[in-house]
Each structure stands twice: as structure tokens, then as C-alpha cells.
Amino acid sequence: MGGTGLATTSMTDPDRIWNEASVRLRAEIGEGPFSSYIAPSAVRIDAAGNLILVTPTGYARDWVRKNALRRLNELWLGLDGLSRRLDVRCRAEVSSAPPASAVALPSLSSVGLETPVAPTIAPVTDGARAVRAAGLQERLTFDSFVEGQGNAFALAIARQTASWADGHFNPIFFCGPYGYGKTHLLNAIAWEAQRLRPDAKVVYLTAERFLSTFVKAMQDRSTAAFKESLRSADMLLLDDVQFVGGKASTQEELLSTLTALIEDGKRIVLSADRPPMALTEVEPRLRSHLAAGLTCPVEPADRSLKIAVAQNRIAAFARLGVVNGEAQREVLEQLVDRTPGSVRELEGAVNTLAAAAGPRLTSLGVDEALTLLGSALRGGPERRITVDEIQKTVAEHFNMKQADLLSERRTRAVARPRQIAMWLCKQHTTRSYPDIGRRFGGRDHTTVLHGVRKIEELMPLDDQIAKDVEALTRKLRG
């Protein structure tokens, strides 16, 4: 095949071809992009017999389509005796695809990981003694984690990591907005990893605790003991890494710790509210190490997942005897619709409802439930983040008029803030692409989709855009 540099072979098994082609692609595009976008994907055959590369998210699909699909097909055609081509789709587009547990884990086994077979059980007190003192929450296990479309891939990776299976992904980096399950996943990994290997040293820390402990160690002149306590770990889990940003000595120590653990073949799991390369306040060398493994997004929950989370939380209260059964579906739907923030906020509202209603929860109607909740809810649509609020905040931030965002002007000084505003609307409201387009001067939904994808693409590459997005997000949340 001209231009591929490969001799045509007679291979026809897609798995064998994929293994060979992906190894070569890894060498060409580098470890970071490969681990983030290619390695978590898997080759499947659709109902029509076509070969498709299934990515975990739409963002990964778009990245592969733009940056790697052409070269991947060149490599594929040079190996495939049947001269087939690959298309790329995300998991949500493949209706016949099996559940994430059957898709993500076998795709990982194709590059050297084993599929865990041990069932997940609640942590055992004696076996988990080594992690109990580290601030883990006992209820945050795999059994209590509710799976949905936005977190299925992250959950599969978390189970894989907790199984201690050998693999190429180190560190594992979970990223996504506040309150959608990153801390839950890190807790669950720690509990399960300790259960499967009771003698292993599993260390869980928040970045804030890492910082405060390190500072105290320097004050007490006990940094050697601090370093040994971390570098002797078999698995280190560090939550909310973004908080080390701007703290030079702490970042240096974290970089040294990560380097030492990786060299010793120890496991590292991290989380942050953004992908590694979007952590603009983090020193470039550390960012590079954070991005060198597998970056795994935890996406915001949709309405159905939030309802399932609320049901799961009520069921937990029922087992404890706090309530006497399930809440009415209409009550949970109202609860979800009036708590448009994170899953963490939703759980707080569920806790309030369960405590207020007690045994009466099963018979509770919508009106009475809302009365009981009172100020615990956001109080309705007027307290949600709206498209209008986002437009006004963005316009003020960029020293322009709100009307400019709705106008036909296409200069970069207007177009980029407009795209940022569209991205924020998609992140912080429940509006669809067509609805957002209508609210931006009657634009087509494809224009909004392009704008959202453009900002997602630029944030890891453009420090200023990442800072603008972060500042605007804080203003809106505040």
C-alpha cells in the first residue's frame, strides 16, 4: 500500500490487525494522545458488517476523526488482507454495543490487561485498616456507584485499576466537573484494591491534605519521613490535584513522588476538575507527567442517571430503617428538576427529604415533599444558571455588549467569546443545541456544536482560554 511503509499481509482477524496497527500508531502520535484517545477505544463490527472504532466519548471520537483516523486507516489497510476500512463512532452511537463492562475491559485486555473477575463487596474492617485512617468514606464503594452514559467508561477503568491487573496506563487521571463522582471512584478503587490485596499499602489523600502534610513536614524537618510514607505505597490515590496549582515546592515534591512511584512500577490514580493539560497553574513538567497515562473523563450526569442516583440513595436509607420504602417517581423527578447542579447537591436534597419525611416518605406527594424541602432546594428556575445569565457574564468578562454575542459579527474578538458562552450553556444548563442556537440570534444547532467542540479542543492548548473559562465558571457558580 503506497505511503504506509508497510508490507501487505494476509491478516483478517480485526483484533490482531488492531493490536499491530495501534502499536505503530502509538509510536507515531506519542504516548499521551494515544493513551487518552486510542487505547480506551475498541474495534467492533456493526450490524452491516462494517468495521468501526468505538470510542468512549463523543469528544474522543471527534479527536480521532480529526487527528488520527486517516493515518490509522493507512496502517490498517497495509495489514488487512481484506482491504477493509475503519469508521469511528462513540459508544452512545452504537446501539448494539454491549454494556461498558463488556466493552471497555476486553478492549483493555487487548493491550495487556486482565479482566477482573472478583465480585465487589463492601470493605472488610480488618482488611481495610490501612486505608481507613486516610479519610475514605465507607459508603463510597463500587456497589453504591450508579452507572450511566456519562460515567460508564470511567467506572470500567476504575474497576480495572482496583483489580491490580497489569497494564500500560499509569497514572490514571479522572477529570470532570465538581460533584459528579470522581471522589466516589477514587474511594471505591481504594476500598476494592485493599480488599483484593490486604497486605498492600494503599494511600488516599486529597491534594489539600498532601499540601498541608508536606508543609508541616518541612516545618518539622521531617521531609524524609513524609517522602518515605508516600513512596513506599503500592497504590497512591490523590484527589483534586488542581489545588497544588501555583505552589512551586509542593508541585516539585509531587513530581518527584510520581516519578519515583512510576519507576518502581507502583500504581497512581489522580483526579481534577479539568484534563491535565488544562491545569494552567500547574508547572509544565508536572502537567506532562499527569497526562502521560490515561486521561479518563467523568461527564455530567443526565436526568435519568440523576433519578437513578436519587433512587439509590433512598434505597440506602431504607436499608438503614430511616425510611420505609421508595419515594414516588414524581417526587424524585421534581427533586432532580429543582436541583440542576451536581450529583453531590442532589444527594444533599435527598438526605434532607429522607430526614424530614422519615416513615412517611412512601406516601409523600409532590407538593408536600417540596414544602418539606423548603430552602434546601434552589427554589425553581429563577435560581438556576440561565442562558441569559451566561451571556451577560461572558459579555461583562470580555468588556463587550450582550447584543454582540447574538449579532452576526464573526471577528475573533466576538466569535471566541460567543463560542465560550455556548460551551458554558452546554455545561451549566439543560438546554439542547438547537435551543441554545435559538438563544444566540437564531443560529443553527450545528453552529453551537462546532463552537462547543472548538472550546473543548482549545482549552488544553490555549492557557488564556482555559483561564477565561475557569474564571467565568467561578463567577457563574458564585
Phi, psi and omega in degrees: 000117185298134174089350181269335183075015182241145173276137181296134180245177180255017179295139177232344181285116183304323181296317179293318180295317180299316179301315182290314182294321183290326176299317181289322179294322178304316181296331184275319187263348178099158186294319184298301179300321181298313182294327183282323191241326185267310185302322180285356183268166181215148178272131179228164176247123183279181185299333181271002180086009180275147177276131178227143172267117184263116178264157183290331184223163176295325178296318178296320177302313182295322179296314180298316182299321183279322193250341190224343189295319181300311180293323179298320178292326175298315178296318182298312182296331177287346182249332188276117179293343179262003176054044178273162178242156178259139165252168180232134176219158175271165186301323182296338182273349184258092187296332184269000182293143177290171180302165184302324181297335179264345181262305188292319185289314175300325180295329177285326180295336180291345176245024168110009178259151177263146178279125181292142181242346183289134179290154177274130176230167179296151182297141178268135187303308183295315183292335184257015184301326184293335180253348185299323184283355187271007177092014177288152177257127187298330183282346184271076179242175176296328181296329183264000180275127182265122184274141176209180184299324184283343183234007186298316181293317179299320179295319179297318178294319180298315178298319179299316181295316181295339183281354182066017179295144178294145179190176184263357189262104179203116006275164168268129185235107177271132180223149179163173183298163177299141167081020180242016168118004181295313179297322177301315181296318180294320175299314182298319178300314182298313180299313184290320179298320179290325178295319182285331178226082185300333182272353181284153177264108180252122183242123176244129178219147164278157178298325179296321179289323175303315181296309184295322179292320179295316180298317179296322179297322177293320179295323181272000183055043180236035183295330180297319179292322178299313181298318181295324182296330180269318186283351173269001181288145172275332175216127177247127177243122183236118186261143175061054183300336183302340184284352175274354181302135178082000181247093193300311185293324178293319178296320179297317179293320178296318178300316179297320179295314180298317180299315181296317181294318180296318179298328179272003179074022179273161186268140178230130177231129184229163174215154175201170181276356179218163174298158184308313185286352176266359177277077191293338180273358178267139183302138188306320181297319179293317177304318181298318178294321180296328184270358188281347181260243179239118175268121189237109183285141170247106189272156179304146182284140173275179186297317182296322179292320179297321177296319178296322177297316179298318178297319180296320180292319177298319179299322178296319177294325179296319179296331179274353180084009180289320176238169186252012180163198183276151173279157177295145182304319182297326179294315180294323179296318177295321179300314180294314183294330181265004175232073189281004181277219185282170175297326179298318177294321178298315180299324177298319178293320178297317178302316180297316181296316181296319180292322183284323185273320181058226182297343182277000188303318184301321184267001185290130175271173184298311184298317180292323179298317180293326177294317179297322183288322176053235186284356178293332177273166181285352172090010176111183188302329185294344181256001175280161172286126183251165177299318180298318179296319179297315180299316180295318181294317179294316180300316179295318181298321182263011176057053179220178179267149177301326180297332178297324181292333181266352186282178179272358183299136184239011176296153184300326181298338178254319186296319182292313174302323178298316179295322177297318179297319177297318179298317179296323178298319181291327181282324193245002174230170178262012182291144177280168177302314179299320181294318178298317179301318179298326183277355174248055175077025177074033180282156179288153182297333179292330176294318178295315180301317178298317181296316180297313181295326180296317180292320177300322180289322186278330186305316179289345187255332186244107183300322183293318179296318179299319179293319178299315180297317180297315180297318180293320179299318178296318179299316182293319180289330182286000000 
